[in-house]
Amino acid sequence: MTYQQHLTDFNRLADLDGLRAKIRGAVYGPGETGYDTVGFNVTAVNEPTAVIDVADARDVAAVIAFAGEHGMTVGVRATGHAAIDTDRRSLLVRTGALDTCEVDPADRTARVGAGVRWQQVIDAAAPHGLAPVCGSAPGVGVVGLLSGGGVGPLVRTFGLSADYVRSFEVVTGDGVIRRAAPDENAELFWGLRGGKATLGLITEVVIELPELSEMYAGAIYFDGADAAVVLDAWRVWAPTLSRSASTSVALMRLPELPGVPPMLAGRFTVAVRYASVAPASAAAAELASIRSVAAPILDAVGPMPYAAIGAIHADPVDPMPVHEAGMLLGELTDEAVQTLVGQAGPDAATTLLMVELRQLGGALADEPAVHSAYCHRDAAYNLHTVGVLVRPIEQAVVADADRLVDAMRPWATGGRMPNFVSSADPAVIRTCYDDDTVAWLAALARQHDPRGVLAVGQVVR
Ligand SMILES: Cc1cc2nc3c(=O)[nH]c(=O)nc-3n(C[C@H](O)[C@H](O)[C@H](O)COP(=O)(O)OP(=O)(O)OC[C@H]3O[C@@H](n4cnc5c(N)ncnc54)[C@H](O)[C@@H]3O)c2cc1C
């Protein structure tokens, strides 16, 4: 579509000056400075009628009401780590200005706005010896991760990040600002933890902060030529770990880019990640057998402050066109490891940048104190692939990911985690939930969003 066509549609669909008059935040139409919005995953196609930097929950309510009156939908973005498209029937709410981050050390909680990234909460909590239960990348948005559950480097010790939510402030699709907690709008509280943006746009969350300052953690990098040996040893070793520890393993082909350590750049490596809250001596003893399985290129596991948790996975931070695929696995057999090595090991001509296995179980598999819409707690591993869609390899990246996922299907549970999906395809979203959860989420969405204003992106309908 040309810019002129876009502008005509934009004028036809909505009088944005009317919206501007109703909110404190800023409204940007196509072509206006502030409209273009680049998130982490630049594959997202963003052509909304307007982008709105909301200033508070009342702004969100006004945007949703406006969209309902004009037959439009509303999408949401904090950091753009997930690639969700918006078209000209949509308004895109950006939450960056919702930047409240207040730690209450006595209550061991943090009140966090929808625009805040995990590192900000980590840094605010650290002086009090407290730690939010975050994911591997502290640059990810707090609310975005919690809305999909949240599985981090200490998942087997602390469980699902969303289990630490005390309450939400949320604007539902009928434009009403509500509080959701176990004792208030309990059905919303259930569905907001796992249902992504299905039931509303979250404006603020209160989370519990466990006590933790230090851990024994990091990654050991081996030469890719040792992939079969390392993966096989990891397969046997990981199930022996105590609940104090969590681990993942990644086959990585990192390019020579700023931020990638020279000894890892431009070569094939295998990273064993480990994080434990046990005393350093006990953790080191638990790690010893995998540590010595091959000659490491770099051994960066040791005592570290929780605030440095991002160093364990060392996920990329710069925007890039990411293609992700994966699945939950019920088991990891010898044959599964051989298959994975065949697909992504030293002899595989793969274009995938990373193929990762995260061990699940431990506290994640426990019955939660308050149930949520997060399903598949019983899966044993999460398999995740990352490729970069750049010419001339973009088609090969997709084909390589598809081939790997197909090859690993014999060990799949059939389920996926909402946070590792980034898709608006109903069939893909369906894999994130069991039948009852889908039915409940869809029914609650009809109740709270009768006009289907939030029916865009990764939502259940
Ligand atoms: C490098 C990297 C590492 C990751 N590591 C982990 C990990 O360890 N564990 C894990 O669980 N996930 C992980 N993820 C996945 C991540 O949690 C999801 O992509 C998450 O949706 C990102 O949220 P965001 O706000 O940063 O991104 P955005 O693209 O801004 O938002 C993504 C989605 O989150 C939802 N959302 C965001 N804001 C709101 C809101 N205010 N109200 C309602 N819904 C909202 C919407 O569905 C939105 O489409 C990782 C992703 C990347 C790219």
The ligand as a Gaussian input file, in Angstrom:
#p B3LYP/6-31G(d) Opt

LIG

0 1
 C       16.075000     -12.648000      23.562000
 C       14.804000     -13.166000      24.183000
 C       14.867000     -13.917000      25.350000
 C       13.698000     -14.414000      25.944000
 N       13.787000     -15.151000      27.087000
 C       12.647000     -15.618000      27.668000
 C       12.697000     -16.393000      28.862000
 O       13.773000     -16.683000      29.390000
 N       11.538000     -16.837000      29.393000
 C       10.319000     -16.534000      28.855000
 O        9.287000     -16.929000      29.405000
 N       10.241000     -15.796000      27.719000
 C       11.368000     -15.359000      27.120000
 N       11.298000     -14.625000      25.962000
 C        9.993000     -14.393000      25.362000
 C        9.357000     -13.120000      25.919000
 O        8.934000     -13.338000      27.241000
 C        8.147000     -12.755000      25.051000
 O        8.588000     -12.479000      23.741000
 C        7.393000     -11.567000      25.629000
 O        6.137000     -11.509000      25.006000
 C        8.139000     -10.277000      25.399000
 O        7.441000      -9.226000      25.988000
 P        7.859000      -7.728000      25.636000
 O        6.930000      -6.825000      26.341000
 O        9.316000      -7.571000      25.847000
 O        7.624000      -7.671000      24.054000
 P        6.471000      -6.987000      23.192000
 O        6.760000      -7.413000      21.786000
 O        6.397000      -5.538000      23.447000
 O        5.137000      -7.663000      23.688000
 C        4.929000      -9.013000      23.344000
 C        3.548000      -9.461000      23.709000
 O        3.390000      -9.467000      25.122000
 C        2.046000      -9.132000      25.441000
 N        2.035000      -7.846000      26.135000
 C        3.004000      -6.898000      26.168000
 N        2.587000      -5.857000      26.898000
 C        1.340000      -6.148000      27.325000
 C        0.361000      -5.457000      28.099000
 N        0.611000      -4.236000      28.595000
 N       -0.816000      -6.058000      28.366000
 C       -1.091000      -7.307000      27.877000
 N       -0.221000      -7.993000      27.123000
 C        0.983000      -7.424000      26.846000
 C        1.306000      -9.017000      24.126000
 O        0.791000     -10.287000      23.775000
 C        2.419000      -8.608000      23.188000
 O        2.128000      -8.920000      21.829000
 C       12.453000     -14.139000      25.348000
 C       12.384000     -13.391000      24.170000
 C       13.546000     -12.917000      23.587000
 C       13.449000     -12.134000      22.306000

